């Protein structure tokens, strides 16, 4: 969670860093999206795993 707070400004800059890229997010911005997805889904999946097993 803390790494997400520290990386947020860099992630925002990664979206604006390369105007020649194709699509919305470049390679560096995609890593930020993966981190956000990991931070959001991991606790949910851990709780589901504990309940099921």
Wavefront OBJ file of the C-alpha trace (Angstrom):
o trace
v 0.000 0.000 0.000
v 2.774 2.421 0.884
v 4.588 1.697 -2.351
v 1.434 2.707 -4.219
v 1.378 6.052 -2.433
v 5.024 6.680 -3.221
v 4.730 5.580 -6.834
v 1.569 7.561 -7.681
v 3.343 10.751 -8.865
v 5.750 8.734 -10.992
v 2.858 6.760 -12.422
v 1.048 9.976 -13.351
v 4.180 11.240 -15.079
v 4.494 7.959 -16.971
v 1.133 8.596 -18.615
v 2.360 11.912 -20.032
v 5.979 10.967 -20.686
v 5.829 9.632 -24.251
v 3.608 11.485 -26.728
v 4.633 9.137 -29.556
v 3.212 6.018 -27.937
v 0.294 4.075 -29.310
v -2.684 3.839 -27.000
v -3.407 5.290 -23.587
v -0.532 4.043 -21.476
v 3.061 3.278 -22.246
v 5.183 0.487 -20.849
v 5.925 2.286 -17.570
v 2.309 3.305 -17.034
v 1.162 -0.286 -17.544
v 3.317 -1.369 -14.623
v 1.412 1.120 -12.462
v -1.915 -0.331 -13.596
v -0.667 -3.809 -12.712
v 0.410 -2.609 -9.254
v -2.985 -1.007 -8.660
v -4.777 -4.171 -9.722
v -2.530 -6.187 -7.388
v -3.181 -3.867 -4.421
v -6.951 -3.980 -4.952
v -7.455 -7.665 -5.700
v -4.931 -9.369 -3.411
v -6.763 -8.728 -0.096
v -10.068 -9.806 -1.622
v -8.587 -13.027 -2.958
v -6.831 -13.745 0.356
v -10.095 -13.430 2.279
v -11.906 -15.656 -0.220
v -9.100 -18.234 0.077
v -9.290 -18.242 3.864
v -13.055 -18.686 3.812
v -12.973 -21.516 1.257
v -10.105 -23.459 2.818
l 1 2 3 4 5 6 7 8 9 10 11 12 13 14 15 16 17 18 19 20 21 22 23 24 25 26 27 28 29 30 31 32 33 34 35 36 37 38 39 40 41 42 43 44 45 46 47 48 49 50 51 52 53
